[in-house]
Amino acid sequence: MALSARSVASWHERPIKIAAPLDADEVAIYRAVIRQWNSGERGALNVSAETFSIDVTFPSQEAECGCLAGLSPEGLLKASHSFHVLTRSDLPGKDIRLVDPNEQSALIAKNDPSVTIREGRSVHAAVENAFASGLFSLSEIAFDKERRHAVVSYGFHCGLLCGNGAMWVFEKTNGEWKRTDRMCGGWVS
């Protein structure tokens, strides 16, 4: 499953905006990611209005026998070089706010807990405020050839040392996308 030298060399190119609307599978996967991450009482979630290119720069053993096993190199390559603009019809709901990622990043910097704690806010209040202004971003989705498995990343950023993210694998069972136990790693800050 190693990616070609041409694809590695082109990773530094700007991602291409996909003009076609999301298909039903992509919408279902994005909604499942948000539903699982935002379960509970977190309140409204600021979701980036643009997806990001998925990062497939894993060691080859992970790609060949780990979480990315079975996904086509072409699907991974496309998802690593493109992005979509999300719409309200893609992600409806009162608990989801589609936001400009650049504008939200400025709010995150202003509400970073390391800043607001120094200004006298309690740790609890600073973290709550940071979460409220945080940015949830979704990657492009890479599918296997049969469109039974898909991989997607997410990231939630709420400050320099505030956030988390992961790459999840989904499987389509009985017409519904469900997260599998296969994970491609994650991070917490």
C-alpha positions as CSV (number, residue, x, y, z in Angstrom):
1,M,0.0,0.0,0.0
2,A,3.0,2.3,-0.2
3,L,2.2,5.5,-1.9
4,S,4.1,6.3,-5.1
5,A,7.1,8.7,-5.2
6,R,5.0,11.1,-7.3
7,S,2.3,11.3,-4.6
8,V,4.9,11.9,-1.9
9,A,6.5,14.7,-3.9
10,S,3.2,16.4,-4.5
11,W,2.2,16.5,-0.8
12,H,3.5,20.1,-0.7
13,E,1.0,21.3,-3.3
14,R,-2.1,23.2,-2.3
15,P,-5.2,21.0,-1.7
16,I,-7.8,21.1,-4.4
17,K,-11.3,22.3,-3.6
18,I,-13.9,19.7,-4.5
19,A,-16.8,21.5,-6.0
20,A,-19.2,18.5,-6.0
21,P,-21.5,18.3,-3.0
22,L,-20.9,15.7,-0.4
23,D,-22.5,12.4,-1.1
24,A,-24.8,10.6,1.4
25,D,-22.0,8.4,2.7
26,E,-19.8,11.3,3.4
27,V,-22.5,13.3,5.2
28,A,-23.5,10.2,7.3
29,I,-19.8,9.7,8.3
30,Y,-19.3,13.4,9.3
31,R,-22.6,13.4,11.3
32,A,-21.5,10.1,13.0
33,V,-18.1,11.6,14.0
34,I,-19.7,14.8,15.4
35,R,-22.4,12.8,17.2
36,Q,-19.9,10.6,18.9
37,W,-17.5,13.4,19.8
38,N,-20.1,15.9,20.9
39,S,-22.2,13.5,22.9
40,G,-23.1,14.6,26.4
41,E,-23.7,18.2,27.4
42,R,-20.9,20.1,25.6
43,G,-23.3,22.6,24.1
44,A,-22.9,24.1,20.6
45,L,-19.9,23.0,18.6
46,N,-18.0,25.3,16.2
47,V,-17.3,23.2,13.2
48,S,-14.9,24.4,10.5
49,A,-16.7,25.2,7.3
50,E,-13.8,23.6,5.4
51,T,-12.6,20.0,5.7
52,F,-8.8,19.4,5.7
53,S,-6.7,17.0,3.7
54,I,-6.2,13.7,5.6
55,D,-2.7,13.0,6.7
56,V,-1.5,9.6,5.4
57,T,2.2,10.0,6.2
58,F,2.1,6.9,8.4
59,P,4.9,4.3,8.6
60,S,4.3,1.7,5.9
61,Q,3.5,-1.1,8.4
62,E,0.5,0.9,9.7
63,A,-0.7,1.5,6.2
64,E,-0.3,-2.1,5.1
65,C,-1.6,-4.0,8.1
66,G,-2.9,-1.5,10.5
67,C,-5.8,0.9,10.5
68,L,-5.5,1.8,6.8
69,A,-5.4,-1.8,5.6
70,G,-7.7,-2.4,2.7
71,L,-8.0,1.3,1.7
72,S,-7.0,2.0,-1.9
73,P,-3.9,4.2,-2.4
74,E,-6.0,6.2,-4.9
75,G,-8.6,7.0,-2.3
76,L,-6.0,7.9,0.2
77,L,-4.2,10.1,-2.3
78,K,-7.3,12.0,-3.3
79,A,-8.3,12.6,0.4
80,S,-4.8,13.8,1.1
81,H,-4.9,16.5,-1.6
82,S,-8.4,17.9,-1.5
83,F,-11.0,19.6,0.7
84,H,-14.7,20.4,0.7
85,V,-16.7,23.4,1.9
86,L,-19.4,22.2,4.3
87,T,-22.9,23.6,4.2
88,R,-25.8,23.7,6.7
89,S,-27.6,21.0,4.7
90,D,-24.5,18.7,5.3
91,L,-24.4,19.4,9.1
92,P,-27.8,20.7,10.3
93,G,-28.7,21.1,13.9
94,K,-28.9,23.7,16.6
95,D,-25.8,22.4,18.3
96,I,-23.6,22.9,15.2
97,R,-22.2,26.2,14.0
98,L,-20.3,26.2,10.8
99,V,-17.5,28.8,11.1
100,D,-14.6,30.3,9.1
101,P,-11.6,28.4,10.5
102,N,-9.3,31.5,10.2
103,E,-11.7,33.7,12.1
104,Q,-12.3,31.0,14.8
105,S,-8.5,30.6,15.2
106,A,-8.3,34.2,16.2
107,L,-10.9,33.7,18.9
108,I,-9.1,30.6,20.1
109,A,-5.9,32.5,20.6
110,K,-7.8,35.2,22.5
111,N,-9.5,32.6,24.7
112,D,-6.6,30.3,25.2
113,P,-6.6,29.1,28.8
114,S,-2.9,30.1,29.2
115,V,-3.9,33.7,28.4
116,T,-7.2,33.9,30.4
117,I,-5.7,32.3,33.5
118,R,-3.0,34.9,33.5
119,E,-5.7,37.5,33.3
120,G,-7.2,36.2,36.5
121,R,-9.9,33.7,35.3
122,S,-10.2,30.4,37.3
123,V,-8.8,27.3,35.6
124,H,-12.4,25.8,35.4
125,A,-13.8,29.0,33.8
126,A,-10.8,29.4,31.5
127,V,-11.2,25.8,30.2
128,E,-15.0,26.2,29.8
129,N,-14.5,29.4,27.8
130,A,-11.8,27.8,25.7
131,F,-14.0,24.8,24.9
132,A,-16.9,27.2,23.9
133,S,-14.7,29.0,21.4
134,G,-12.8,25.9,20.2
135,L,-12.8,24.7,16.6
136,F,-13.8,21.2,15.5
137,S,-12.4,20.2,12.1
138,L,-13.0,17.2,9.9
139,S,-10.7,15.7,7.3
140,E,-11.6,14.5,3.9
141,I,-12.7,10.8,3.9
142,A,-10.9,8.0,2.2
143,F,-13.0,4.9,1.2
144,D,-12.0,1.4,0.2
145,K,-13.0,0.3,-3.3
146,E,-16.3,-1.3,-2.2
147,R,-17.2,1.8,0.0
148,R,-17.7,-0.5,3.0
149,H,-14.8,1.0,5.0
150,A,-13.8,4.6,5.4
151,V,-11.2,6.5,7.4
152,V,-11.6,10.1,8.7
153,S,-9.7,12.4,11.0
154,Y,-10.9,15.1,13.3
155,G,-9.3,17.7,15.5
156,F,-10.6,19.9,18.2
157,H,-8.4,22.9,19.0
158,C,-9.1,25.3,21.9
159,G,-5.6,26.7,22.6
160,L,-1.9,25.9,22.5
161,L,-2.3,23.2,25.1
162,C,-6.0,22.5,24.7
163,G,-7.4,20.0,22.2
164,N,-7.5,16.5,20.9
165,G,-7.9,14.5,17.7
166,A,-7.8,11.1,16.2
167,M,-8.2,9.1,13.0
168,W,-11.2,6.7,13.0
169,V,-12.2,3.9,10.8
170,F,-15.8,3.4,9.9
171,E,-17.6,0.4,8.5
172,K,-21.0,0.4,6.7
173,T,-23.2,-2.3,8.2
174,N,-26.8,-2.7,7.2
175,G,-26.7,0.6,5.4
176,E,-25.4,2.5,8.4
177,W,-21.9,3.8,9.1
178,K,-20.5,2.7,12.5
179,R,-17.1,3.4,14.0
180,T,-14.9,0.3,14.3
181,D,-12.4,-0.5,17.0
182,R,-9.6,0.2,14.5
183,M,-7.9,3.5,15.3
184,C,-5.0,5.1,13.6
185,G,-3.7,7.0,16.6
186,G,-4.7,10.2,18.3
187,W,-3.4,13.1,20.2
188,V,-4.3,15.1,23.3
189,S,-2.9,18.5,24.3
